[in-house]
């Protein structure tokens, strides 16, 4: 099962869609956190990171994803610490740099 297209293009979801989407978005957040971690270890190239980072930022601005991200940060801070750092740096600092 995948995150519904409506959520990815910023449309509102129906109440009955929200619960299933929460779990999918949580899994997506886990993936984003892992991608950010891999960049801290320089396991991916800078060009790949630039693409991934742009996608992460765009997706986390979409309402359905943004709401789940806010919930996770509030209810379980530190769960996705690399992703939290990325956001704190406004997606501008390369995780592979010393300034991350």
Secondary structure, 3 states (H helix, E strand, C coil): CCCCHHHHCCCCCCHHHHHHHHHHHHHHHHHHHHHHHHHHCCCCCHHHHHHHHHHHHHHHCCHHHHHHHHHHHHHCCCCCHHHHHHHHCCCCCCCCCCCC
